[in-house]
Amino acid sequence: MTGHAAECMKNLPSAQECSRIFRAAAMLDAMLSPEWDYRYYSYNAKWYEEEEMASLRDGEGSHYFAQFAQDRLTIKGFDRERAELGSSAIGVDAVPAEVSEFLREPAFMGDETTFCLWNLPESPGWSADKLYTEQDCRLLRVLTGEAAYYCQWAAEYYETELDPRAVARIFALEPLTSELLGLFTDELSLAELEEDLEEIGYPIGGKGEANSK
């Protein structure tokens, strides 16, 4: 099944790199969209005990959920547009027990799945339940495009032109300071982002920064 995932996205990064990328995208969305309900990317570093979760919701029914737990990463997604066109089938084939458990979590909407990938410690590399094309997994494009893709996407979604160098600093998980935040918005302070920073698990700058106005 590892070969299947290679067809979906040949350059899919390691689980650790996926965490960095998902976390960065969520932090950028937090800065660009103060209201959580309108955000596209999110990340919860304290999802459940020693588990972390990343998600995407496009507001039109498409989504993905990625769970980091016990050195494994499982991702499932639902591309509503492709499903309605008949381009992607709904449902999964045989999967390992850990993945099956993940899909049974009500919050992840396992019955709405058009692609499912996993990276387990006992079998290095990526696997999938079936053969997926890059289009089948297009909701995961931020994992390979990183900062460049996010800039392109945000220009359309948020209708704003971002400084590619500033975005790259976020994708490098550079600690957030008032200076770095100011490159994205002058309407928020670090203190106002404190809850988001904690939930996302994004590093913050020097002592006292979070209380600066």
N, C-alpha and C positions, 0 to 999 in steps of 0.2 A: 504493500500500500504506500510505501514511501515514494515510489515513482509517481504515483498519482498526484501528490502534492507538488512535485517538481513541475508538472504540467500547469498547475494553477499559478504558481509564482516561483520561478526558478531562483530568484534572489531573496526569498523570504529570510529575514535575519534570525539570529538565535533568540531564544526566549528572553534572555537578559536584555538584548537590544530592543526587542519588541516592547518591553516594559518602559525603557527609556523613551522610545518614540511615542507610545500611547500617552505617557505622562506629560511629555512636552506639548502634544497636541491639546490635551485637556487644559494645561496651564494657559496656553495661548487663547483658547476659547473663553476661559475664565476672565481674562483681561479684556477681551473684545466684546463679551456678552455678559454683563453683570447678572442678568436674570438667567438662572440655571435652565429653566424650561425652554429657552431658545437656543441653548448650546447644542452643538453637533457632536463634539467629543467630550467624554468625561472619564474620570479615573478615580477609583476609591481604593486607597492604600490600606484601608482597614475594613475591607468588605466583611470578613468573618474570621476571627481569630488570626491565624497566620496565612490568610488568603487575601489576594488583591484582585480587583476586577476593573477592566476597561470596557467602555461601551461607546457605541455610535447610535444616534437616532437622527434620522433626517427629517422628521416631522411629517413624512408621507407614508410611513409604514415600514420602511427599510431600516435594518438595524444589524449590529453585531454585538456579541458579548464575548469577552476574553477573560478567562479565569486563570490566575497564577496561584498554584497550590502545590506544596511539597515538591518543588523543583520541576513541576510540569506546567505546561501551558496548553489550554484547550480553547479553541475559537469556533464559534458557530455564528452564522450570519443568515440574514433573510433579505434578499433583493426583491422587493415587491414588484418593481417594474418588470424585471426579467421573468418572474414567476407568472405574472399576468399575461405576458407575451408568449409564455410557453418555452422560453429560451433556457430556463433553469427549472429543474424538477424540485418539488417540495418533498422533504423526507430524507432519511439517511439509511445507508446500508449497514452491514455489521460493523460494530465498533468495539474497542476494548471496554472492559467493565468500568474503568475510571471515566471514560468518555460518556458512557451510557448514564452513569450517575450524574454527571455534569448536565446532560440534556434533560434529566428529570427535574432539575431545579426549576420551580415555577417562574421565578424571576427572569430566567433566560429564554422563556417561550420556545421550548424545544420542538413543539409541534409546528413552529414556523421556522424551518431551516432549509436553505438552498445550498449551503456549503458548510462543511465541518472539517476542521484540521486540528491536529494535535502534535505536541512535541513532548515525549515522555522520557524520563531519565534512563529507563532500561533499554530504550531503542533510540539512540541519538539520531537527530534529524527529524524532518517533518513527515507526517503521514496523513492520509485522508481516507475516507470511506469509499470514495469513487474518483473517477477521473474528472478534474475540474480544469477549465480553461482560465486564462487570466481575466476574461470578462466575467466569468462566474464569480470570481473573487474580487471584483473591482472595488468593493467597499473597503478593501484593505490596502489601497494604493498608497496611503500615507506611510506604510511600512517600508516601501522601497523608494518612494519619492522624497520622503522626509521633508526638510525645510523648503526645498524648491516646489514640491507638490503642494505643501500647505499654503505657500504664498499664492500660487496659482488658484487654488481652491478658494481661499479667503477673499480674493479679489472679486469672485463671483458671488459667494455666499454672503459675505459681510459688506460687499461693495466698498472695499478699502484697499489701498495699495500699501503693503507692508515693506519695511526695509529688510531685504533678504539677509543682511548681515546680522540684524537684531534677531530675526527668526532663527538663524543658525545658532545664535548664542543660547536660545531657549532649548533648542534640540540637543545642545551639548550639555543641558541641565546646569548651566551657569547659575549660581545662586542669584535669586531675584533681589535687586536693590531698587531704590527709588529712581536711580538713573536709568536702569534697564527698563523698568516699568514705564517711565516717561517716554520711551521710544515707541510705545504702543498706545498709550492713552494719558491724558492729563485730567481725567475725570475720576480716577480711582487712586487711593493711597494704599500702601502696603497693609496698613491696619485694616482697611476695608476688605482686603483679600485674605486676611488671616485664616478664616475658616476654610477657604478654598485651598490655600497652601497646605494646611494640615490634612485635609481630606485627600488631596492629590499626592501628598508626600513629596512636594517639590521643595528643594533647598532654598533657604532665604539668606540674605546677605548678613553683614556684620551685626553685632549685638545692638539692639535698640531700633533696628530698621523697621520692624513691624509696627512700632508705635509712632513712627514719623508721619507727619502730615504734609 
